[in-house]
Amino acid sequence: MSLENKKVGLALGGGAALGATHIGVLKAIDELNIEVSYVSGTSIGALIAALFAFEMNHKAIEKISEQLKWGDIAGMTLSKYGLLSNNKMEDLILENIGDVNFDQSGIPIAIIATNVSNGQKVVIKEGRIAPAVMASTCIPGIFIPTEINDQLLVDGGIVENVPISPLNAMGADVVIAVDLNSGHTYDRPKNIIDVLLNSFHFTMMSASKIQTNTADVLIKPDLSSFSRTNIDQTKELIDIGYKEAKKVLKNYISL
């Protein structure tokens, strides 16, 4: 199978702080001159997908990631629905690509969230980008849900952590999927955030293994030595994502 002359869809999965790996994947895609026709994202993958869809390249996204601190994307809240607010995620989107709508993107994009009232998958492809990213990154119990169209939405990783199905529906001939959770190991939790994050990721790992079987090209770097919460590991993650993506993708193009 070749990626050339095909409509390529790129699915960026969730994985908390491991999301910096996606930037390395984008770097490899750029160097190999692979044209992405559609992009989808879940959780941290939704943030990277949104920036990419609005024509920010891997270098620009890397600059943003290097400057991020936990306090930049989370704040304390007294809500009964969660420990933290991720309103700053919306601010991050507004500062970098503006208050934009889905139909303004350079690359068609879909974002996955979960309706916390009924557990159903919600594929967001219209309206404002910023609230959609907020919704997809709302890890249950940690962040308060985001309300869109009278639906309380939380992290899309519950229903489809590596969002392949929206790309098939959008018309992709070939889907490249990035799974950040394959073979990940877990340290003893140090605090309540670690407990909640570990529990959340345990629930979605089995489903992810089944879902990624439908990908045409699967990139699954070994991130077992990295923390899901430490955002001071950006450069190392980018490097691993780049090397793994380059190794996998070069098999599908003519060099």
Secondary structure as UniProt FT lines:
FT   TURN            4..5
FT   STRAND          8..12
FT   HELIX           16..20
FT   HELIX           21..31
FT   TURN            32..33
FT   STRAND          36..42
FT   HELIX           44..53
FT   TURN            54..55
FT   HELIX           58..67
FT   HELIX           70..73
FT   STRAND          75..76
FT   TURN            80..81
FT   STRAND          82..85
FT   HELIX           87..97
FT   HELIX           102..104
FT   STRAND          109..115
FT   TURN            116..118
FT   STRAND          121..124
FT   HELIX           129..136
FT   STRAND          141..143
FT   STRAND          146..148
FT   TURN            149..150
FT   STRAND          151..155
FT   HELIX           157..160
FT   HELIX           165..170
FT   STRAND          174..178
FT   TURN            182..183
FT   HELIX           192..211
FT   HELIX           212..214
FT   STRAND          217..219
FT   TURN            224..225
FT   TURN            231..232
FT   HELIX           234..249
FT   HELIX           250..252
//
